[in-house]
Amino acid sequence: MYVRPNFPTKKAVKDAIAAGQVVTVFNPGPFGSPPDTGTATVEGPHFPKPHRWYGEVTIENGRVTSIK
């Protein structure tokens, strides 16, 4: 799973969440949909760039509220 928008670093994701930016999770292909509430493992940046960071996000009502 990935976060949207496409962030180059995990720190950029944390900063965006802290600033109140809307961050969501998506799952490409036929692998099911991400939960509306709960946790998910994500990686980034998106293909075709090589993945450089991984994290676990907490999702509430479809929005990412934290990442570790």
Secondary structure as a PSIPRED ss2 file (coil, helix, strand):
# PSIPRED VFORMAT (PSIPRED V4.0)

   1 M C   1.000  0.000  0.000
   2 Y E   0.000  0.000  1.000
   3 V E   0.000  0.000  1.000
   4 R E   0.000  0.000  1.000
   5 P C   1.000  0.000  0.000
   6 N C   1.000  0.000  0.000
   7 F C   1.000  0.000  0.000
   8 P C   1.000  0.000  0.000
   9 T C   1.000  0.000  0.000
  10 K H   0.000  1.000  0.000
  11 K H   0.000  1.000  0.000
  12 A H   0.000  1.000  0.000
  13 V H   0.000  1.000  0.000
  14 K H   0.000  1.000  0.000
  15 D H   0.000  1.000  0.000
  16 A H   0.000  1.000  0.000
  17 I H   0.000  1.000  0.000
  18 A H   0.000  1.000  0.000
  19 A C   1.000  0.000  0.000
  20 G C   1.000  0.000  0.000
  21 Q C   1.000  0.000  0.000
  22 V C   1.000  0.000  0.000
  23 V C   1.000  0.000  0.000
  24 T E   0.000  0.000  1.000
  25 V E   0.000  0.000  1.000
  26 F E   0.000  0.000  1.000
  27 N C   1.000  0.000  0.000
  28 P C   1.000  0.000  0.000
  29 G C   1.000  0.000  0.000
  30 P C   1.000  0.000  0.000
  31 F C   1.000  0.000  0.000
  32 G C   1.000  0.000  0.000
  33 S C   1.000  0.000  0.000
  34 P C   1.000  0.000  0.000
  35 P C   1.000  0.000  0.000
  36 D C   1.000  0.000  0.000
  37 T C   1.000  0.000  0.000
  38 G E   0.000  0.000  1.000
  39 T E   0.000  0.000  1.000
  40 A E   0.000  0.000  1.000
  41 T E   0.000  0.000  1.000
  42 V E   0.000  0.000  1.000
  43 E E   0.000  0.000  1.000
  44 G E   0.000  0.000  1.000
  45 P C   1.000  0.000  0.000
  46 H C   1.000  0.000  0.000
  47 F C   1.000  0.000  0.000
  48 P C   1.000  0.000  0.000
  49 K C   1.000  0.000  0.000
  50 P C   1.000  0.000  0.000
  51 H C   1.000  0.000  0.000
  52 R C   1.000  0.000  0.000
  53 W E   0.000  0.000  1.000
  54 Y E   0.000  0.000  1.000
  55 G E   0.000  0.000  1.000
  56 E E   0.000  0.000  1.000
  57 V E   0.000  0.000  1.000
  58 T E   0.000  0.000  1.000
  59 I E   0.000  0.000  1.000
  60 E E   0.000  0.000  1.000
  61 N C   1.000  0.000  0.000
  62 G C   1.000  0.000  0.000
  63 R E   0.000  0.000  1.000
  64 V E   0.000  0.000  1.000
  65 T E   0.000  0.000  1.000
  66 S E   0.000  0.000  1.000
  67 I E   0.000  0.000  1.000
  68 K C   1.000  0.000  0.000
